[in-house]
Each structure stands twice: as structure tokens, then as C-alpha cells.
Amino acid sequence: MTPQVDLTHLPVKFARPVGLFTYIIGHSQLLLRGHQNDERGLSTTLEVLFKNVSALSVRAHYPSLTIRDASSEEEAELREAVPGSWHDARAFVLGERLLGGFVVAGAVYWGESSAPETYSSFLVPEYELPRLDPGQPRPPEPQTIYTPYRQRR
């Protein structure tokens, strides 16, 4: 089944712990993951995928995560720090301030699945990520994957 992709607006807030899961160098993809925790009422696995990443500064763990477009001032600061052509990339800020982290990428997608954390990624199924239990089947894909509208400045 092919999941539906819904367009949405930034900022988006995830009121759950989210951490760095993997960076796929050859495909310039950054994958963040929020694991299930039934004791805290988190019955899904959250994945956030940045594609065509050209620059990043991220923390290993966020107690909660907000993803927003960089302000004009923040983008100017990042363009100075990350010279060269950005093509279709945009600056995403992780948190309320640039100090919390940023990703310069072509796109960001996120979704939630009932797949346990021992499974590979449901947003990057073409890349065989390390599995804790290789005997397990692939995770179910989420019904909906989200991506923000492109902001015009």
C-alpha cells in the first residue's frame, strides 16, 4: 500500500522524546525517531526524515521537538555560514532558537506507525537500516506521511 502524503504547515510540534537515529551519507538523509513507550502513552513510533541535506547541526536527543522554517534573519545567518548554492533547499530550525539545531534540506517528511522500535525505517524502506532483530518482517507503513507547504518569502 502506498501511503497518502498530506501537505501541512510549519511549525509542527511533537510532544514526545525524539532522537537522532541515523544519517545516510550517500543519500544525504537525516532520520530522527521517537520510540514507543506504553508507560508514557506513546503507542506509535515517530519518524522525521530530512532529504537532500546539505548542512546540519542537531542534538542527539530532544525531550520534545518543534520543526519550523528559519526566520529571514536566521536564514541569512545560515547562508553566510553555509556558502554556495542552496538550489531548492530551505532552512529548518529544530526548536525555538537556532542554537537548538538546524537542518538545511530539500524536504522534510514525518509519520507515525505502530512498528516497534526494533524494526527498520518505514520512511526509508529502500535503505536497509540496521535492525535489532533481523528476523522480524518490515514494519507497516503509516497511513499518512506529512510534509509542509513551501513558504514563499
C-alpha positions as CSV (number, residue, x, y, z in Angstrom):
1,M,0.0,0.0,0.0
2,T,1.3,3.5,-0.9
3,P,0.8,5.9,1.9
4,Q,-1.0,9.2,1.4
5,V,1.2,12.3,1.6
6,D,-0.6,15.3,3.2
7,L,0.7,18.8,3.0
8,T,0.6,20.8,6.2
9,H,2.1,24.0,7.6
10,L,5.1,24.5,9.8
11,P,5.7,24.8,12.7
12,V,5.0,21.3,13.8
13,K,5.4,20.2,17.4
14,F,6.0,16.7,18.7
15,A,5.4,16.5,22.5
16,R,7.5,13.4,22.9
17,P,11.2,12.5,23.1
18,V,12.8,12.4,19.7
19,G,16.4,11.4,18.9
20,L,19.0,11.1,16.2
21,F,18.5,7.7,14.6
22,T,20.8,7.7,11.5
23,Y,22.4,9.8,8.9
24,I,22.6,8.2,5.5
25,I,25.6,9.8,3.9
26,G,25.2,8.5,0.3
27,H,21.6,9.8,0.1
28,S,22.1,12.9,2.3
29,Q,19.2,11.8,4.5
30,L,18.8,12.5,8.2
31,L,16.4,10.3,10.2
32,L,15.1,11.2,13.7
33,R,13.0,8.8,15.6
34,G,10.7,8.9,18.6
35,H,10.3,5.5,20.1
36,Q,7.2,3.9,21.6
37,N,6.7,4.0,25.3
38,D,3.5,2.4,26.6
39,E,4.1,3.7,30.1
40,R,4.1,7.3,28.8
41,G,1.1,6.6,26.5
42,L,3.2,6.6,23.3
43,S,1.9,3.7,21.3
44,T,3.5,4.7,18.0
45,T,7.0,5.1,16.5
46,L,7.5,8.6,15.1
47,E,10.0,9.2,12.3
48,V,11.1,12.5,10.9
49,L,13.1,12.3,7.6
50,F,15.1,15.2,6.1
51,K,16.1,14.6,2.4
52,N,18.8,16.2,0.4
53,V,20.6,17.5,3.5
54,S,23.4,19.9,2.8
55,A,24.1,21.1,6.3
56,L,23.0,20.2,9.8
57,S,23.6,20.8,13.5
58,V,21.4,18.6,15.6
59,R,21.4,17.3,19.2
60,A,21.4,13.6,19.9
61,H,18.1,13.9,21.8
62,Y,15.2,16.3,22.2
63,P,12.8,15.9,25.1
64,S,10.2,17.4,22.6
65,L,10.7,18.7,19.1
66,T,9.5,21.7,17.2
67,I,10.3,22.0,13.5
68,R,9.9,25.4,11.9
69,D,11.1,27.4,9.0
70,A,14.0,29.7,9.8
71,S,13.2,33.4,10.1
72,S,14.7,35.7,7.5
73,E,17.4,36.7,9.9
74,E,18.2,33.1,10.8
75,E,18.3,32.1,7.1
76,A,20.7,35.0,6.3
77,E,23.0,33.8,9.2
78,L,22.9,30.2,7.9
79,R,23.5,31.3,4.3
80,E,26.6,33.1,5.5
81,A,27.8,30.0,7.5
82,V,26.9,27.5,4.7
83,P,28.1,29.2,1.5
84,G,27.3,28.0,-2.0
85,S,24.2,27.4,-3.9
86,W,21.2,26.0,-1.9
87,H,19.2,25.2,-5.0
88,D,15.8,24.1,-3.6
89,A,17.0,23.7,-0.1
90,R,15.4,25.5,2.8
91,A,16.5,26.1,6.4
92,F,14.5,24.2,9.1
93,V,15.1,25.1,12.7
94,L,14.7,22.5,15.4
95,G,13.3,24.3,18.4
96,E,12.7,27.9,19.4
97,R,16.2,29.1,18.6
98,L,18.9,28.3,16.1
99,L,21.0,27.1,18.9
100,G,18.7,24.1,19.3
101,G,19.7,22.8,15.9
102,F,19.0,23.3,12.2
103,V,18.9,21.3,9.0
104,V,19.4,22.7,5.5
105,A,17.5,20.3,3.3
106,G,15.3,20.0,0.3
107,A,12.4,18.5,2.2
108,V,11.1,17.1,5.5
109,Y,8.6,14.3,6.0
110,W,7.2,12.7,9.1
111,G,4.8,10.0,10.0
112,E,3.8,7.6,12.8
113,S,3.5,3.8,12.7
114,S,2.7,1.1,15.1
115,A,6.0,-0.5,14.2
116,P,8.1,-1.3,17.2
117,E,11.5,0.4,17.6
118,T,13.3,-2.9,16.7
119,Y,12.2,-2.5,13.1
120,S,13.9,-0.7,10.2
121,S,12.6,2.6,9.0
122,F,9.1,3.0,7.4
123,L,10.1,6.3,5.8
124,V,13.3,5.0,4.3
125,P,12.3,1.4,3.3
126,E,14.7,1.3,0.3
127,Y,17.7,1.7,2.6
128,E,18.4,-1.4,4.8
129,L,18.9,0.2,8.2
130,P,20.4,-1.9,11.0
131,R,17.8,-3.9,12.8
132,L,18.0,-5.1,16.3
133,D,16.2,-8.3,15.3
134,P,16.9,-9.2,11.6
135,G,14.3,-12.0,11.7
136,Q,11.5,-9.5,12.0
137,P,9.5,-8.5,9.0
138,R,9.4,-5.0,7.6
139,P,7.2,-2.5,9.6
140,P,3.8,-1.5,8.5
141,E,3.8,1.8,6.6
142,P,1.9,4.7,8.1
143,Q,-1.4,5.6,6.6
144,T,-0.4,9.3,6.2
145,I,3.0,11.0,5.8
146,Y,3.2,14.7,6.3
147,T,5.3,17.4,4.6
148,P,5.0,21.2,4.9
149,Y,3.9,23.6,2.2
150,R,6.7,25.5,0.6
151,Q,6.8,29.0,2.2
152,R,7.2,31.9,-0.2
153,R,9.2,34.9,1.0
